[in-house]
Amino acid sequence: MLLAGVRSRGANGYWRVKRDFLAGSRKPDRLLLAICQARLGENEQALTNLEQALQEHEPDLIYLKSEPAFDSLHDHPRFKALLEVMHLS
């Protein structure tokens, strides 16, 4: 039933359900949560979770620069700072 509801809401519905599921986790995957938030246009929240992911040393951050969900963040100063800290700029 949950999947039927997601399908009827389109792509944004999918990202909202996934975001809410991840946010409700005891220890959410900050990178995946940031991807969902970026897809929904929640850029400030996405950047906050990316900064937390960096503090938690999430290994998949090496793909930060190439992740399409973050294309709209490439010019944001906080995103640029993350790339610099990770030596990906």
C-alpha positions as CSV (number, residue, x, y, z in Angstrom):
1,M,0.0,0.0,0.0
2,L,2.9,2.4,0.8
3,L,4.4,1.9,-2.7
4,A,1.0,2.6,-4.3
5,G,0.8,5.9,-2.5
6,V,4.4,6.8,-3.5
7,R,3.7,6.1,-7.1
8,S,0.6,8.3,-7.1
9,R,2.6,11.2,-5.8
10,G,5.3,11.1,-8.5
11,A,9.1,11.6,-8.0
12,N,8.7,14.2,-5.2
13,G,6.5,11.7,-3.3
14,Y,9.2,9.1,-3.6
15,W,11.9,11.5,-2.3
16,R,9.6,12.7,0.6
17,V,8.9,9.1,1.7
18,K,12.6,8.2,1.5
19,R,13.6,11.4,3.4
20,D,11.1,10.8,6.1
21,F,12.1,7.2,6.5
22,L,15.8,8.1,6.7
23,A,15.2,11.0,9.1
24,G,13.3,8.7,11.4
25,S,16.3,6.3,11.7
26,R,18.2,6.1,14.9
27,K,21.5,6.8,13.0
28,P,20.5,8.0,9.5
29,D,22.8,7.9,6.5
30,R,23.5,11.6,6.3
31,L,24.6,11.4,2.6
32,L,21.4,9.6,1.5
33,L,19.3,12.0,3.6
34,A,21.1,15.0,1.9
35,I,20.4,13.5,-1.5
36,C,16.7,13.3,-0.8
37,Q,16.7,16.8,0.6
38,A,18.5,18.2,-2.4
39,R,16.1,16.4,-4.8
40,L,13.3,18.2,-2.9
41,G,15.0,21.6,-3.1
42,E,15.7,21.6,0.7
43,N,19.2,22.9,0.1
44,E,20.0,24.3,3.5
45,Q,19.0,21.0,5.2
46,A,21.0,19.0,2.6
47,L,24.1,21.1,3.3
48,T,23.7,20.6,7.0
49,N,23.5,16.8,6.6
50,L,26.5,16.9,4.2
51,E,28.5,18.7,6.9
52,Q,27.4,16.2,9.5
53,A,28.4,13.3,7.1
54,L,31.8,14.9,6.8
55,Q,32.1,15.0,10.6
56,E,31.0,11.4,10.8
57,H,33.6,10.4,8.1
58,E,31.0,8.8,5.8
59,P,33.1,7.1,3.1
60,D,30.7,7.7,0.2
61,L,31.3,11.4,0.4
62,I,34.1,10.8,-2.1
63,Y,31.3,10.9,-4.7
64,L,30.0,14.3,-3.5
65,K,31.2,16.2,-6.6
66,S,29.8,13.8,-9.1
67,E,26.4,13.1,-7.4
68,P,23.7,14.6,-9.8
69,A,21.4,15.5,-6.9
70,F,23.9,18.1,-5.8
71,D,24.2,19.9,-9.2
72,S,22.2,22.8,-7.9
73,L,24.5,23.2,-4.9
74,H,27.8,23.5,-6.8
75,D,27.9,27.3,-6.6
76,H,26.8,27.5,-3.0
77,P,29.7,28.6,-0.7
78,R,29.0,25.9,1.9
79,F,29.2,23.2,-0.8
80,K,32.4,24.7,-2.2
81,A,33.8,24.6,1.4
82,L,33.0,20.9,1.7
83,L,34.7,20.2,-1.6
84,E,37.8,22.1,-0.4
85,V,38.0,20.3,2.9
86,M,37.8,17.0,1.1
87,H,40.3,18.1,-1.6
88,L,37.7,17.6,-4.3
89,S,37.6,21.2,-5.6
